[in-house]
Amino acid sequence: MRRLPRFLTSKWFLSTACVVLVVLAGMWAGKACWDSRFFEGYVPGLPAKLVLRESEIRDDYRREAFTFEAQPGERVPVLAAYPLEAKGPLPCVIMLYGIGQKKEFLDEIAPAFTESGFVLMMPEQYTRGERKVEGMSVPGEYLSLRRRAALNVLETRRLIDTLETHEPIDAKRIYLWGLSFGAICTPATMVHEPRLRAAVFTVGGGDLKRLLRESKGMEDLGLMRRPLAALLSSLLKPIEPVRHVGRISPRPVLMQNALRDEVIPRACAEALHHAANDPKEIVWYDVAHEGSGRANVMKIMRDGVKWLAKRR
């Protein structure tokens, strides 16, 4: 038998190897502990504190702006669109928008919901719109994306707590709709919140490591693409959609995907659908990720509303 090279049996090498292994094990254990606390922070039974900021009549709906208390001392802004004619209690859709959007996106799509008797609510997400954080470092931006995903789950649950005391809303008919990044957060939100009756995923996907590695939206990163994809997928591991989507059943899910999506690879959209259990449906549209124009966006929204209407 050949002997190992002398340096492999030296005390220096063995000591160094032991230190490296201990450090790696500590990092792994620390990350596992950090991930295990990802969904912490929701406190059931807190008083509902909806504060109306403004209300106005638009051509197709009544628009309200209000805040609710997600955690003690932390108020989250929300935009809401109500049907002009329908009487309560009304079914309600909570929408989690995409990564670069703001709550004012509600004004672009509200009629698709209110014309069918639904209330649409769009909470502002962490770091977006009114909740923008100034002067954030690059590492801070990556960490904030993880925090934003976790808060989407917690704050949706607290919004539902608040809506249970909000007279126009039928608390037994609340649905969740996720767009792009919002769709990535939707499976975990549905699993943690059993009061949600059904979910719509628009241009969503799973297998985040592959999604981030293959998305055309990451092409400009060059050689940094793969390491950043690995970093982001690790940070978002607790909310990985394929880990949660199968547990939404028996509540129904609808997945709306784009044939020309340049952000969500088709394989990732299909991975999410395959991981889901029945009842589930998937529909493909001949559009790009952003919907390829207002007419297509409104058709996709109305199709989803019709699907929800059959389940209310």
JOZIDA-V130856 format. One record per backbone hydrogen bond with DSSP energy under -1.0 kcal/mol. NH is the residue of the N-H (numbers start at 1). CO is the residue of the C=O. E is the energy in kcal/mol with one decimal. If there is no record, write none. Layout:
BEGIN
NH&CO&E ; NH&CO&E
END
This chain:
BEGIN
8&5&-1.2 ; 9&6&-1.2 ; 14&10&-2.3 ; 15&11&-2.6 ; 16&12&-2.6 ; 17&13&-2.8 ; 18&14&-2.1 ; 19&15&-2.2 ; 20&16&-2.5 ; 21&17&-2.5 ; 22&18&-2.4 ; 23&19&-2.5 ; 24&20&-2.7 ; 25&21&-2.5 ; 26&22&-2.4 ; 27&23&-2.6 ; 28&24&-2.5 ; 29&25&-2.6 ; 30&26&-2.7 ; 31&27&-2.6 ; 32&28&-2.4 ; 33&29&-2.3 ; 34&30&-2.5 ; 35&31&-2.8 ; 36&32&-1.8 ; 38&35&-1.8 ; 40&37&-1.5 ; 46&43&-1.1 ; 51&67&-2.6 ; 53&65&-3.3 ; 54&65&-1.7 ; 56&63&-2.4 ; 58&61&-3.1 ; 62&82&-2.6 ; 63&56&-3.0 ; 64&80&-2.7 ; 65&54&-2.4 ; 66&78&-2.1 ; 67&51&-1.9 ; 68&76&-1.6 ; 70&74&-2.2 ; 71&74&-1.0 ; 74&71&-3.2 ; 76&68&-2.9 ; 78&66&-2.7 ; 79&122&-1.8 ; 80&64&-2.7 ; 81&120&-2.6 ; 82&62&-2.7 ; 90&168&-3.0 ; 92&173&-2.5 ; 93&119&-3.1 ; 94&175&-2.9 ; 95&121&-2.9 ; 96&177&-2.7 ; 101&98&-1.3 ; 105&102&-2.1 ; 106&103&-2.0 ; 107&104&-1.5 ; 108&105&-1.4 ; 110&106&-2.1 ; 112&109&-1.4 ; 113&110&-1.9 ; 114&110&-2.4 ; 115&111&-2.0 ; 116&113&-1.2 ; 117&114&-1.7 ; 118&113&-2.2 ; 119&91&-2.5 ; 120&81&-2.1 ; 121&93&-2.8 ; 122&79&-2.9 ; 124&77&-2.9 ; 127&131&-1.3 ; 128&125&-2.2 ; 131&128&-2.7 ; 132&129&-1.6 ; 141&137&-1.9 ; 142&138&-1.6 ; 143&139&-2.2 ; 144&140&-2.2 ; 145&141&-1.3 ; 146&142&-1.2 ; 147&143&-2.1 ; 148&144&-2.9 ; 149&145&-2.0 ; 150&146&-2.1 ; 151&147&-2.7 ; 152&148&-1.9 ; 153&149&-1.1 ; 154&150&-2.0 ; 155&151&-3.4 ; 156&152&-1.3 ; 157&153&-1.8 ; 158&154&-2.0 ; 159&155&-2.2 ; 160&156&-2.0 ; 161&157&-2.0 ; 162&158&-2.0 ; 163&159&-2.6 ; 164&160&-1.6 ; 165&162&-1.5 ; 166&163&-1.4 ; 169&166&-2.0 ; 170&90&-3.0 ; 173&170&-2.3 ; 175&92&-2.7 ; 176&198&-2.2 ; 177&94&-2.5 ; 178&200&-2.8 ; 179&96&-2.6 ; 180&202&-2.8 ; 182&179&-2.8 ; 184&180&-1.6 ; 185&181&-1.4 ; 189&185&-1.7 ; 190&186&-2.7 ; 191&187&-2.3 ; 192&188&-2.3 ; 193&189&-1.3 ; 196&193&-1.4 ; 197&174&-2.6 ; 199&252&-1.8 ; 200&176&-2.1 ; 201&254&-3.3 ; 202&178&-2.9 ; 203&256&-3.6 ; 206&268&-2.1 ; 211&207&-2.6 ; 212&208&-2.9 ; 213&209&-1.7 ; 214&210&-2.6 ; 215&211&-1.8 ; 216&262&-1.4 ; 218&215&-1.8 ; 219&216&-1.3 ; 221&218&-1.7 ; 222&219&-1.6 ; 224&221&-1.9 ; 225&222&-1.7 ; 228&224&-2.3 ; 229&225&-2.3 ; 230&226&-2.4 ; 231&227&-2.3 ; 232&228&-2.9 ; 233&229&-2.3 ; 234&230&-1.6 ; 235&231&-2.4 ; 236&232&-2.2 ; 239&236&-1.6 ; 240&237&-1.6 ; 243&240&-1.5 ; 244&241&-1.2 ; 245&241&-2.7 ; 247&244&-2.1 ; 248&245&-1.5 ; 251&248&-1.7 ; 253&279&-1.4 ; 254&199&-2.1 ; 255&281&-2.4 ; 256&201&-3.8 ; 257&283&-2.9 ; 259&285&-3.3 ; 260&287&-2.3 ; 261&258&-1.2 ; 269&265&-1.7 ; 270&266&-2.7 ; 271&267&-1.8 ; 272&268&-1.7 ; 273&269&-1.8 ; 274&270&-2.9 ; 275&271&-1.7 ; 276&272&-1.0 ; 281&253&-1.6 ; 283&255&-2.8 ; 285&257&-2.7 ; 287&285&-2.1 ; 291&288&-1.6 ; 297&293&-2.2 ; 298&294&-2.9 ; 299&295&-1.8 ; 300&296&-2.5 ; 301&297&-2.4 ; 302&298&-2.8 ; 303&299&-2.6 ; 304&300&-2.0 ; 305&301&-2.3 ; 306&302&-2.5 ; 307&303&-1.9 ; 308&304&-2.3 ; 309&305&-2.8 ; 310&306&-1.3 ; 311&308&-2.0 ; 312&309&-1.1
END
